[in-house]
Amino acid sequence: MPSYTVTVATGSQWFAGTDDYIYLSLVGSSGCSEKHLLDKAFYNDFERGAVDSYDITVDEELGEIQLVKIEKRKYWLHDDWYLKYVTLKTPHGDYVEFPCYRWITGDSEIMLRDGRAKLARDDQIHILKQHRRKELETRQKQYRWMEWNPGFPLSIDAKCHKDLPRDIQFDSEKGVDFVLNYSKAMENLFINRFMHMFQSSWHDFADFEKIFVKISNTISEHVMKHWQEDLMFGYQFLNGCNPVLIRRCTQLPPKLPVTTDMVECSLERQLTLEQEVQEGNIFIVDYELLDGIDANKTDPCTRQFLAAPICLLYKNLANKIVPIAIQLSQTPGEDNPIFLPSDAKYDWLLAKIWVRSSDFHVHQTITHLLRTHLVSEVFGIAMYRQLPAVHPIFKLLVAHVRFTIAINTKAREQLICEYGLFDKARGMDSAEDIPYYFYRDDGLRVWEAIRSFVAEVVDLYYESDQVVAEDAELQAFTKDVYVYGMRGSKASGFPKALRSCEQLTEYLTVIIFTASAQHAAVNFGQYDWCSWIPNAPPTMRAPPPTAKGMVTIEQIVETLPDRGRSCWHLGAVWALSQVQENELFLGMYPEEHFIEKPVKEAMARFRKNLEAIVSVITERNKNKKLPYYYLSPDRIPNSVAI
């Protein structure tokens, strides 16, 4: 009688093992086997991290094995089990891999297909078509869209982490509980003693060092020492944690009535302001998004204020970006002066602090939350709803949405307050014009490495544009992203459908880049750039100045966050800047959803390209006082998971 050897791998994460009864059946082209209990005498099967083998004898030849059926039945108490994969050695000596990488909960069963990626058109056998359809029907019941906040992309329909499908929950709630991580930050930063001091102001800038100097960090200490300097202020628009807002100014906006006479002392080329604009030396950052928005009410005892400033910047003869004019609200007028470097020291300093505070709000809400976390969640939900596990695009993307829905659900539970999109920074494409724009330079390198890898995978499964256009599951995925995730907004820039291999490659590159590199660029520098409170105030306790010559150091300190809120902010940016335990970085694919050799070879080339980028960035950063490493691939997690 034919005999098969079945190898079963259990996950190595916490609580992955099980004591439940595990049964296996084989479904072949010529027949189905009996249900076999996988159990060895005097042996503890399916322990965490175990790889167990079993010999199964069947009554008759089964033909080509199409499905492996796994059933789990309760032994004593319900005991979840994480199954990595099943490998089958056939009577003819062939090995067939059946990836799973899923939790099996309660009394339940799952059907596994072999690991070869297949488009729907490749499945001609009824049982495989049926399996494909049922998998999506089940997933669409589990992964439902929900409006979390009007105007934002739709999110997962789950009130808390434990409501999520088990497959996308964190392995250990403890390790990702923001409240717990925040408490650890309070202990590590030795700032618990200040936490109760809400409404209690600091005495001066040096007073902020009481909560700052406990951690030695090259970049954050450099920020503390140089934050008042115009060069440091300008540098952050290029390489800080929000390097996506600056754009070249091609025409001075009427709402910013700045003249050559005002900024003449800042211009170094003996040109008028208009001529500097024409030469491409003037840049602008406009926080118009914040105009008319009420400050969030996270502390009902403290009045909080927002501004919507416009900041004009200049590329000087040293090719450095420096500020030359700041207007603190959108409508020009006598009570909305244009602040200049030639103004009194504290007038100019407070104007820059207001810009930094506005930048912090736009960074947290738009650059970080919306354009990485929420957008990546949209991709994840749509993927689970519309792409079966056998689809090559599911296999490509699943590593890049790992824990994203879970971290966002956690954030909605614990962190995000109520509030009243990576595209290329416009006009910033020329490396020669702006030689210190490391975010752009490194981002383009990583983008090209991802695009090259994605193109290889797409070419393996889509031999023509017609195959892309006729892939109904892919089109349903794209439509789900556009209609539900992006609320049908043309302004989102996402297409309703994909019609070519090139378009598909670009689309997938955007997804992977957003979830990995873009999130790394705007997340992991938060402690570096935001821990010195005056450089990134999370709240302002007084309105913007409406006249010049009135600002004092005491007024600035009274405007900055109080002691309690400063400590909360410091703990938050520290916690948000930490990578997860057992983090998987870009190019790492330990879960072998793909079994085909050509894809594995493409992955190896991808890793080699990423290693070359690491070497380039490491060499450039040598001896730099302000190294830029957020887009070094060895520091870029595969997915949004913090």
N, C-alpha and C positions, 0 to 999 in steps of 0.2 A: 504493500500500500504506500502511496506517496507520502513523503515526510517533509515538513517545513521546519526551519529553525527561525523562531521569532525572537528578536532582540528589542527590549523595551527600555527606554531611557527616561528616568524621572528627573525633573528639574532640581537645581541645586539651591534655589531660593528658600527662605524660611517657610516651613510648613508645607513644602511641596510634596512630601511623601504621604502615603495612605496605608491604612490597615484594612480598607474595604476589599470586598471580593471584586476581582477584575476578570472579565470574560472577553474572549476574542473569537471572532468569526471571520472567515475569508469568503469574499464574493468574487468568483471568477467568471470568465466568459463561458465556461462549460458547466458551471454548477456552484453551489454554496456549501461550505463546510458546516459541521455541527458547531455549537457553541462550546468553547473550551475554557475551563477555569485555569488561569495562569497562577499556579501555586507549586512551590517546591517544599517538600517535607523538611521540617526542622530548619526553616530558613525564613528570615523576615523579608518578604518581597516588597519592592517599590519604596524602599527607603529614600530619603532625600539624597540626590546626587547619584543614585545607583543606576547601573546598567545591567539588566537581568535578561537571561536567555532561556528559552523554553523550546522543547521539541514537540511538534504537533503532527499527528498522523491523521490523514483523512482517508475516507473510504474509496474515493475515486479521483481521477484526474480533474482538476478544477479549471485548467486552461490558464489564460493570462489573468492574473489577479487585478481586479479593477478597483475594489474597495476593501478596506479593513474596518471591521465593525468592533468598537470597544464599548463594553458595557461595565458600569460601576454600580455595585449594589452594597447596601449598608451592611457592615459587619457588627458594629456596636453603636457608635454614634456617627452621624454624618461627618465625613472626613474628605475635604476637597483634595484633589490630586492634580499636580501639574505634569502633564505628559509632554515630553520634548519631541520624541519621534519613535516610530516603530520601523525596524529594518527586517525584511523578510528574505531568507535564503530559500530559494525554490528547490524542488527535487532535482532540477537540472544544473544546480550550482550557481544560478544567477542571483544577484542581490538587488532588491527593490527597496527604495527608501520612501517612507510615508511620513513627511513632516507633520507635526501637530502644533507644538508650542502654544498650548491652551490649557486652561483649568477645566477640569471635569468636576462638576459639583453635584451633590445630592445623589439620588438614584437616577442616573441618566446614561445616555449612550451617544456616541459620536461616530460618524463615518469618515474615514480618511481616504483621500486619493493619493496616488503616488506623487512624488515631488516634481514631476515635469510640468512646467508652466504651460497652460493651454488657454487659448482664446475660445470663446463660445463656438466659433465656426469649426474648431478642431474636434469638438465632441459630436460624434455621429451616433453614439450608442445611447439608447433610451435611458438606461439606468444612470449614466453619467450626466445627461441633460437634466434628469429629474433631481439628482443630487445637487447640482449647481443651482437650480431654481429654489429648492427647499432651503438651502443654506441662506440665500438672500432673503427669502420670506421670513425666516426666523430672525435674522439680523435686523431687518427693518422694523420688527416688533420691539426689539431690544434697544435699538439706537434711534430715538425719536428726536425731532427738532423741537426747540422751545425758545420763545423770546425771553431773554434775560433782561435786557434793557432796551427801550425804544431807540432805534437808530443804529444799534450795534448789530453785528452779524448774529444770526441765530446760534444757539448753543445746544448742548446735550440736555435732554429732559431728565434731570436728576437734581434733587434738592440738596443732596449731600453725597460724599464720597461712597458711602456704603450702598447707595442706590444704583451705582454704576454696574454695568455688566462685569462679572468677575474678571474677565480677560483683560480689561483695561484699568483695573484698580492697581494701586501700588502694591508691591510685594509685601511691604511692611508699612502700615499706617504711621507707626511711630517715627520712622525716619523722615517723613515728609510733612509732618504736622507743623504748620507754620508757627503756631503758638509755642510749641515745644522748641523749635529751632530758634525762635525769637528769644525765649527764656535763656537758652544756651548763650546767645549773643550777649544778653545782659550780664551774664556771669563772666564770660570771656573778656568783655570790655570794661568790667568793674564799674558799671554806671548805675547799678540798682539804687544807690543812695540818692540819686537825683530824680528818680522817676516820679516821685510824688510832688515835685516842685512845678506844677502847672501854674501859669500866671506869674511865676517868679523869673524875672529877667536876669540875664547875665550882666556883669558890670562893664566889660569891655571885650574886645576881640580876643585878647589873651586868655580871658576867662573860659573860652570855648576849649582851650587846651586841656582843661580838667577832665573832659570826657574823650579827648582825642589821642593823647600821647601814649596810651596804654598799649597800642599795637604799632609795631614798627613796620612801615610799608613805604617803599621808596616813592611811589607816585603820589600817594595821599600826603606824605610829608612834604614833598615838593610843592604840591598844591597849597598846603598850609603856609609855606614860606613865601610863595609868589602869587597868591590868588589876586592881589590888588593890582598886579601889573597888567597893562594892556596886551602885552604879548601872550601872557597866559590866558587872558580872556579870549583872544582871537583864536589861539591854538585849539581850544576846546570845541569850536565849531567844526574843526576838521577831524580831530582824533579823540574827543571826549566820548562820553557814553550816549550822546545824541548827535552824531555827525552827519545827519541826513537833511537838515533844514537849510543850510547855507546854499545860496545860488548866486550866479553872476548877475549883477544888475545891468540890464540893457537899456533901461530908461528910468530916470528918477520918478517915483510915483508922486502925483499931485498932493496926496495926503501927507507927504513928508517934505515940506517946503524948505529944504536945506539949500544953502547957496555957497558959492566958492568962497566968499568973504568969511563965512562962518568957519569953514574947515581948512582955510588956506595954510594955517600953521602945521597941519597934519599931512599935507600933500608934498611929496618930495621930488616931483619931476618937472616943476615949473609949468604945470598945465592947469587949466581950469578944471573944476569938478566935472563938467560936461565932457571935456576932452578925456579925462581919466575914465569916465564911463565908456566912451567910445574905444579906448585902448584896452578895455577889459580888466581894469584894475580895481573896480568898485564891486562890492558884494553886498548882499542884503539878506537879513533874516527878519521875517515878518510874522508876528504871533497873532495875526488877525483871528485865528480860530478861537482865541480866548475872549474876544470882544463880547461883552454882554453876558458872560457866564458868571453865575454866583459862585463865590468861594465855597468849597464843600464844608458841610457843617459837622465835621468829625469831632469838634470840641465846642459844645454849645456855650461854654463859659467864656470863650475867647472870640472876639470879632476877628475875622480873617478877610484878607483882601487879595484880589487878583488884578493884574494889569495885562494889557495887550500891546506890548511895545513894538516898535520898529527899530531895528539896529542896522546902521550903515557901516560897512567895513572896507578897509583899504589894503591892497597888496603893496607893501612898501618896497624900497629898492633892494632890501635883503630878502625879498620874496616871502615875507612873513605877513600874516593877516592881523590887522589891528583895528579896533573900533574908532570911528571918527565922528559919529553922531548917533544919539539915542533919543527917540521920542516915546514917551511912556503910555500914550494911548493913540487910538487910530484917527481921531479928529483933530486937526491942527487948530490952535487958538491961543489966546493970551495965557490961559490957565493950563496950557499943555506945552511948555517950552521944549526946545530941542537942546538937550544937554551935550556938551562938547568936552574934549580933553583939556581945553584951555580954561574951563570953568574952575571954580573953587574945588579943592581936593575932595571934600565930602559930598558935594553936589554930584560930581562925576562918579564917585565910588558908589553912591546909593543908586544912581541910574543903572550902573552895571549890575548891581545886586538884584535890582528888579528884573532885568533881562535874564539873569541866571535863574531866578525863581520861576519866571514864566517858562523858561526852557525846561526846568525840572517837571513842571506840570504837563507840558506837551510830550516830553519824553515818556513819562510814566503812563499817560493815558492813550496817546496815539502811537508813538514810535514803538513802545515796548508792549503794552497791553493789547492794543487793537491790531497792530501790523505784524506782530509775531505770535503772541499767545492765542488770540481769538481767531485769527486767520488760519493758523495751523490746526486749531480745533475743528474748524469747518472742513478742512481737507480730511481730517481723521474720521469725522462722523460720516461724511459722504463716501469715503473709502469703504468703511464697514457696511454701509447700507447698499452699495451698488456693485462692489467688486468681490467675487468669491475668492477664497483663499488660493485657488488654483490659477487665478489670473496673474499674468506677469507683472502688471502694474501694482496689484496688491502686494506681491512679493517684494517689489522694488521699494514701495513706500512704507510698509508696515514698521520698519525700524525707525523711520523718521517721524512717526506719530506716537512713539512709545511714551506712555505716561502723560501725554499732552492733555488729553481730556481730563485725566485725573487731577493734574496740578491746577488746571483752570477751575475745576469743580471745588477743589480745596480753597482756592483763592476766593471764589464767590462766597464760600462759607465763612472764611475767616479774615480776609484781608481787604478786598476791594470795597471802596466807599462809593456812594452814589455821586454822580457828576451831573449838574444842571444842564500816507497809506503806503519792503525795500524797493523803492524805485530808484533809478539813478538820480543823484542830486543834479538838478537841472543846471546846465552851463558849467559843469565842473569836470568835463571829460578830459581836458588837456593836462597830461602829467607834466609837461614842460612849464606851463603857466603856474601851477601850484605844486611845487616839488615836495611839500611835506604833508600831503594828504594821504596818509598811510591807510586809513580806512578804505579809501577808493582803490589804492594800488593793490592792497592785499585782498580786498573783496573781489576785484576783477580776476585775480589769480585763482582764488578758490572757486568763483563762479565758472571759470573756464574748465577747471578740473572736473567739477560736477557735471557740466554740460557735456563734456567729452565722454564721461562714463555713461550718462543717461542715453546719449546718442547710440553708443554701442549696444545697450540693452534694447532700445527701441528697434534698431536695425535687425536684431536677432528674431524678433517676433512680428514685426510689421514690414513686409517686403515691399509695400507700396502705400501711397496715400489713400487708395481705395479701401485697403484693409482697416486703416484708422477710421475712416468715415463710416464704415459698415460695422464697427465694433459697438454693438448696442449697449453693452455693459459700460464701456468707456464713456460713451456719450451720455448715459444716465448719470454717471459719476460727475461729469463736467456740468451737466444740467443741475444736479443737486447742489453743487458748489455755488453756481450762479443764482439759481432761483431762490433757494432757501438760505444758504450761508451768506451770500452777498445781497440778499433781498431784491434780486433782479435789478441791481443798480449798474447802469452802463459806466458810471464814474468809477466803479471798482476796478475797471480795466480787465476783468476776467471775461473770457468768451462764453457764449452759450453752448458752443459745440467746437469740436476739434476736427479739422479736415485734412491735415497733412502730417507726415512724420516730423517735419521740421517744427510745426506748431506744437505737436505733442511733446517733443524734446524740450522746447522752450518752457512749456507749461509745467512739466515735471521738474525741470531745473529750478523754476521759481519756487515750487513747493519744497524741495529739499533744501535749497539755499535759505529760504525763509525760516524753516524749522531748525536749521543748524547754524550756519554762519551768521545770518542777520541777527538771530536771537543772541548769539554769543557776543556780537559786537555791541549790542545795546544793553546787555544784562550784566555781564561779568566785570564791567568797569565801574559799577555803581559805588562800591566802597572806595575805589581809587579816587573818583571825581566828586562824590557827594558826601563823603564822611566829614569833610571840613565844612561845617554848617553854613558859614557865610558865603561859601562858593556855590551852594545849591540849596537855598532855603526852601523847605517844603511848605512853608506858610509865611505870610507877612501879616503883622498885627497892626499896621497903620496904613492908610492909603498912600498912593504915590504922591510925591511932592508936586505942587502946582506952580511953584515959583523958584527962582534961583536965589542963592545967597542965604538960604534959611537953614540948611542942613547942618547938624552937629553930630559928633560921634555918639553922643547920648541918644539922639533921635534914631540913629541907625540901629543901635543895640536894642532900643525899645521896639523897633520895627521887626527885627529878626525873631525867630522862634524862641519861646521861653525854655527854661531848663528841662521841664518834663517832656515837651514835644521834641526838643533836640535829641534827647536820649532815645525816645521812641524811634525817631528817624534814623539815628545811628545804628540801633539794633536791627532795624528793618533792612537797611542797605547792606549791612554785614551779612544777614541771613540770606538775602536774595543773591549775593555774590558768590555763594558757596556751590560747588558742584556736588551732585548726589554721590552717595557711596556706590561703588561698582559702576561708575559712569561709563557709557560707551561713547567713544569719540568718532568723529567723522571717518568713514572708511572701515569701521569695525562692524562686521556682520556675523556675530557668533551663532545666531539662530539661522540655520541653513534652510531657509525657505526655498532657495534655488538649489537644485542638485546638478544642473547642467554644467559641463566643463567650460563651455565658452563664456558663460556668465561669471564663473569663478575666476577665469583668466582676466576678464574685464575688471573684476573687483581688485585683483592683484595689481593691475596697471593703475587703477584709481589710487590705491594706497601708495604706489611708487611715486605718482605725480604729487600727491599730498606731502609725502616725505621731502620731496625736492622743494616744495614751498616752505616747509618748516625750516629747511637749511637756509634758504634765502632770507627769511624773516629773522632767524637767529643771528645771522651774520650782520644784517643791517642794524639790529638792536644793540650790538656790542658797544659798550662804553657810552650808550645814550643815557642821559639823565631822565628822559621820559621815553622809555621803550614802549613800542606799540605791539602788543602780542595777542590781542583779543581775537584776531582772525588767523592766528597760527593754528593749522589743522589739528595739532596735538592738544589744543585747548578748546576745540569746538565740539561740544556734545552733539550726538546724532539728532537729538530731538529737543523740543521745549519741555523740560522736566523740572524746572525750578522757577 
